Protein backbone atom coordinates (compact mmCIF):
# COMPACT_ATOMS: atom_id res chain seq x y z
CA UNK A 1 0.00 0.00 0.00
CA UNK A 2 2.80 2.44 0.86
CA UNK A 3 4.44 1.99 -2.55
CA UNK A 4 1.20 2.92 -4.30
CA UNK A 5 0.60 5.91 -2.04
CA UNK A 6 4.15 7.08 -2.68
CA UNK A 7 3.77 6.64 -6.42
CA UNK A 8 0.43 8.46 -6.60
CA UNK A 9 1.13 11.32 -4.15
CA UNK A 10 4.84 11.58 -3.47
CA UNK A 11 4.61 15.26 -2.50
CA UNK A 12 1.94 14.57 0.13
CA UNK A 13 3.46 11.48 1.71
CA UNK A 14 6.91 12.58 2.86
CA UNK A 15 6.31 11.56 6.50
CA UNK A 16 3.73 8.76 6.24
CA UNK A 17 3.68 7.97 9.97
CA UNK A 18 3.32 11.56 11.19
CA UNK A 19 -0.07 13.05 12.06
CA UNK A 20 0.75 16.19 10.04
CA UNK A 21 0.37 14.05 6.89
CA UNK A 22 -3.44 14.00 7.16
CA UNK A 23 -6.02 16.63 8.22
CA UNK A 24 -7.20 17.04 11.77
CA UNK A 25 -10.46 15.35 12.63
CA UNK A 26 -13.41 17.59 11.87
CA UNK A 27 -11.79 18.92 8.68
CA UNK A 28 -12.37 17.73 5.15
CA UNK A 29 -10.56 14.50 4.21
CA UNK A 30 -9.99 13.12 0.73
CA UNK A 31 -9.47 9.46 -0.14
CA UNK A 32 -5.68 9.79 -0.05
CA UNK A 33 -5.71 11.19 3.50
CA UNK A 34 -8.02 8.41 4.67
CA UNK A 35 -5.81 5.74 3.06
CA UNK A 36 -2.66 7.22 4.56
CA UNK A 37 -4.22 7.42 8.04
CA UNK A 38 -5.45 3.83 7.73
CA UNK A 39 -2.02 2.65 6.57
CA UNK A 40 -0.37 4.38 9.53
CA UNK A 41 -2.84 2.75 11.92
CA UNK A 42 -2.14 -0.68 10.40
CA UNK A 43 1.61 0.01 10.55
CA UNK A 44 1.40 0.77 14.27
CA UNK A 45 -0.50 -2.48 14.89
CA UNK A 46 2.10 -4.38 12.84
CA UNK A 47 4.88 -2.87 14.98
CA UNK A 48 3.13 -4.12 18.14
CA UNK A 49 2.70 -7.61 16.69
CA UNK A 50 6.31 -7.80 15.52
CA UNK A 51 7.57 -6.61 18.92
CA UNK A 52 5.50 -9.31 20.63
CA UNK A 53 6.66 -11.97 18.19
CA UNK A 54 10.31 -11.05 18.67
CA UNK A 55 9.94 -11.05 22.46
CA UNK A 56 8.10 -14.38 22.46
CA UNK A 57 10.76 -15.91 20.22
CA UNK A 58 13.50 -14.54 22.49
CA UNK A 59 15.23 -12.83 19.58
CA UNK A 60 17.80 -10.19 20.44
CA UNK A 61 18.01 -8.63 16.99
CA UNK A 62 15.54 -5.85 16.30
CA UNK A 63 14.07 -5.44 12.84
CA UNK A 64 14.11 -1.94 11.39
CA UNK A 65 10.33 -1.66 11.62
CA UNK A 66 10.65 -1.44 15.41
CA UNK A 67 13.11 1.43 15.23
CA UNK A 68 10.95 3.67 13.04
CA UNK A 69 9.26 6.66 14.63
CA UNK A 70 6.71 9.12 13.30
CA UNK A 71 9.45 11.22 11.67
CA UNK A 72 10.45 8.39 9.30
CA UNK A 73 10.32 9.25 5.61
CA UNK A 74 8.52 7.05 3.10
CA UNK A 75 11.75 5.49 1.82
CA UNK A 76 12.56 4.26 5.35
CA UNK A 77 9.06 2.86 5.89
CA UNK A 78 9.13 0.90 2.64
CA UNK A 79 12.66 -0.31 3.38
CA UNK A 80 11.70 -1.51 6.86
CA UNK A 81 8.69 -3.39 5.50
CA UNK A 82 10.84 -5.04 2.81
CA UNK A 83 13.43 -6.00 5.45
CA UNK A 84 10.72 -7.50 7.68
CA UNK A 85 9.31 -9.53 4.80
CA UNK A 86 12.75 -10.88 3.98
CA UNK A 87 13.46 -11.75 7.62
CA UNK A 88 10.12 -13.53 8.04
CA UNK A 89 10.65 -15.48 4.83
CA UNK A 90 14.09 -16.57 6.08
CA UNK A 91 12.54 -17.75 9.35
CA UNK A 92 10.16 -20.02 7.42
CA UNK A 93 13.07 -21.89 5.81
GINORGI-V719204 format. One line per field, one symbol per residue. psi: psi as a letter, one per 30 degrees, with the letter a starting at -180 (. if undefined). Layout:
# GINORGI-V719204
psi=???
This chain:
# GINORGI-V719204
psi=eeeeeeefheffgeiffkffflllkflkkleeeeeeeeeeeeeeeeeeeeeeeeeefgkfljlffffkafgkleeeeeeeeeeeeeeeeeff.
